[in-house]
């Protein structure tokens, strides 16, 4: 596997916003947590994983945490 991208988009105030993005750009698998304006709130690096493992983690993480992530985003958690 060369590259991967897994994203969570939410419909927020009539706009589709990217909230979470897992990818392997810039040196290895990582998770970007984004603010409503598109800037990064946080980055979690998984450099100990190869791309195949990173993709598996991304899918599992979003399946398990999409509801909580949505609630945190709706309540302004990612705006500071």
C-alpha positions as protocol buffer text, in pm:
chain_id: "A"
residue {
  index: 1
  type: UNK
  ca { x: 0 y: 0 z: 0 }
}
residue {
  index: 2
  type: UNK
  ca { x: 140 y: 338 z: -98 }
}
residue {
  index: 3
  type: UNK
  ca { x: -107 y: 595 z: 41 }
}
residue {
  index: 4
  type: UNK
  ca { x: -435 y: 620 z: 226 }
}
residue {
  index: 5
  type: UNK
  ca { x: -680 y: 887 z: 343 }
}
residue {
  index: 6
  type: UNK
  ca { x: -982 y: 826 z: 566 }
}
residue {
  index: 7
  type: UNK
  ca { x: -1205 y: 1122 z: 657 }
}
residue {
  index: 8
  type: UNK
  ca { x: -1503 y: 1208 z: 872 }
}
residue {
  index: 9
  type: UNK
  ca { x: -1717 y: 1491 z: 735 }
}
residue {
  index: 10
  type: UNK
  ca { x: -2010 y: 1644 z: 923 }
}
residue {
  index: 11
  type: UNK
  ca { x: -2295 y: 1855 z: 795 }
}
residue {
  index: 12
  type: UNK
  ca { x: -2265 y: 2164 z: 1016 }
}
residue {
  index: 13
  type: UNK
  ca { x: -2478 y: 2477 z: 965 }
}
residue {
  index: 14
  type: UNK
  ca { x: -2551 y: 2369 z: 608 }
}
residue {
  index: 15
  type: UNK
  ca { x: -2187 y: 2304 z: 516 }
}
residue {
  index: 16
  type: UNK
  ca { x: -1991 y: 1980 z: 484 }
}
residue {
  index: 17
  type: UNK
  ca { x: -1692 y: 2013 z: 716 }
}
residue {
  index: 18
  type: UNK
  ca { x: -1395 y: 1781 z: 742 }
}
residue {
  index: 19
  type: UNK
  ca { x: -1354 y: 1700 z: 1113 }
}
residue {
  index: 20
  type: UNK
  ca { x: -1109 y: 1409 z: 1123 }
}
residue {
  index: 21
  type: UNK
  ca { x: -854 y: 1306 z: 862 }
}
residue {
  index: 22
  type: UNK
  ca { x: -626 y: 1005 z: 884 }
}
residue {
  index: 23
  type: UNK
  ca { x: -352 y: 987 z: 623 }
}
residue {
  index: 24
  type: UNK
  ca { x: 10 y: 890 z: 572 }
}
residue {
  index: 25
  type: UNK
  ca { x: 152 y: 1213 z: 428 }
}
residue {
  index: 26
  type: UNK
  ca { x: 447 y: 1388 z: 591 }
}
residue {
  index: 27
  type: UNK
  ca { x: 636 y: 1088 z: 721 }
}
residue {
  index: 28
  type: UNK
  ca { x: 381 y: 833 z: 837 }
}
residue {
  index: 29
  type: UNK
  ca { x: 30 y: 755 z: 953 }
}
residue {
  index: 30
  type: UNK
  ca { x: -135 y: 1027 z: 1160 }
}
residue {
  index: 31
  type: UNK
  ca { x: -472 y: 1168 z: 1261 }
}
residue {
  index: 32
  type: UNK
  ca { x: -556 y: 1535 z: 1206 }
}
residue {
  index: 33
  type: UNK
  ca { x: -835 y: 1676 z: 1422 }
}
residue {
  index: 34
  type: UNK
  ca { x: -969 y: 1985 z: 1248 }
}
residue {
  index: 35
  type: UNK
  ca { x: -1150 y: 2299 z: 1360 }
}
residue {
  index: 36
  type: UNK
  ca { x: -1458 y: 2432 z: 1177 }
}
residue {
  index: 37
  type: UNK
  ca { x: -1234 y: 2677 z: 987 }
}
residue {
  index: 38
  type: UNK
  ca { x: -1021 y: 2386 z: 857 }
}
residue {
  index: 39
  type: UNK
  ca { x: -714 y: 2458 z: 1071 }
}
residue {
  index: 40
  type: UNK
  ca { x: -564 y: 2180 z: 1281 }
}
residue {
  index: 41
  type: UNK
  ca { x: -675 y: 2148 z: 1642 }
}
residue {
  index: 42
  type: UNK
  ca { x: -445 y: 1852 z: 1710 }
}
residue {
  index: 43
  type: UNK
  ca { x: -229 y: 1591 z: 1535 }
}
residue {
  index: 44
  type: UNK
  ca { x: -177 y: 1240 z: 1667 }
}
residue {
  index: 45
  type: UNK
  ca { x: 114 y: 1056 z: 1507 }
}
residue {
  index: 46
  type: UNK
  ca { x: 131 y: 680 z: 1462 }
}
residue {
  index: 47
  type: UNK
  ca { x: 485 y: 654 z: 1322 }
}
residue {
  index: 48
  type: UNK
  ca { x: 522 y: 306 z: 1472 }
}
residue {
  index: 49
  type: UNK
  ca { x: 259 y: 174 z: 1225 }
}
residue {
  index: 50
  type: UNK
  ca { x: 305 y: 97 z: 858 }
}
residue {
  index: 51
  type: UNK
  ca { x: 45 y: 230 z: 613 }
}
residue {
  index: 52
  type: UNK
  ca { x: -162 y: -90 z: 612 }
}
residue {
  index: 53
  type: UNK
  ca { x: -183 y: -85 z: 993 }
}
residue {
  index: 54
  type: UNK
  ca { x: -257 y: 290 z: 986 }
}
residue {
  index: 55
  type: UNK
  ca { x: -549 y: 236 z: 749 }
}
residue {
  index: 56
  type: UNK
  ca { x: -690 y: -39 z: 969 }
}
residue {
  index: 57
  type: UNK
  ca { x: -656 y: 183 z: 1279 }
}
residue {
  index: 58
  type: UNK
  ca { x: -825 y: 475 z: 1100 }
}
residue {
  index: 59
  type: UNK
  ca { x: -1129 y: 272 z: 998 }
}
residue {
  index: 60
  type: UNK
  ca { x: -1163 y: 113 z: 1340 }
}
residue {
  index: 61
  type: UNK
  ca { x: -1118 y: 446 z: 1522 }
}
residue {
  index: 62
  type: UNK
  ca { x: -1388 y: 621 z: 1321 }
}
residue {
  index: 63
  type: UNK
  ca { x: -1630 y: 329 z: 1352 }
}
residue {
  index: 64
  type: UNK
  ca { x: -1585 y: 328 z: 1731 }
}
residue {
  index: 65
  type: UNK
  ca { x: -1570 y: 703 z: 1799 }
}
residue {
  index: 66
  type: UNK
  ca { x: -1769 y: 886 z: 1532 }
}
residue {
  index: 67
  type: UNK
  ca { x: -2063 y: 956 z: 1764 }
}
residue {
  index: 68
  type: UNK
  ca { x: -1847 y: 1106 z: 2041 }
}
residue {
  index: 69
  type: UNK
  ca { x: -1643 y: 1301 z: 1786 }
}
residue {
  index: 70
  type: UNK
  ca { x: -1964 y: 1443 z: 1637 }
}
residue {
  index: 71
  type: UNK
  ca { x: -2093 y: 1544 z: 1981 }
}
residue {
  index: 72
  type: UNK
  ca { x: -1764 y: 1712 z: 2075 }
}
residue {
  index: 73
  type: UNK
  ca { x: -1758 y: 1902 z: 1747 }
}
residue {
  index: 74
  type: UNK
  ca { x: -2122 y: 2013 z: 1785 }
}
residue {
  index: 75
  type: UNK
  ca { x: -2048 y: 2145 z: 2135 }
}
residue {
  index: 76
  type: UNK
  ca { x: -1747 y: 2352 z: 2023 }
}
residue {
  index: 77
  type: UNK
  ca { x: -1475 y: 2128 z: 2167 }
}
residue {
  index: 78
  type: UNK
  ca { x: -1249 y: 2174 z: 1862 }
}
residue {
  index: 79
  type: UNK
  ca { x: -1276 y: 2553 z: 1841 }
}
residue {
  index: 80
  type: UNK
  ca { x: -1009 y: 2648 z: 2096 }
}
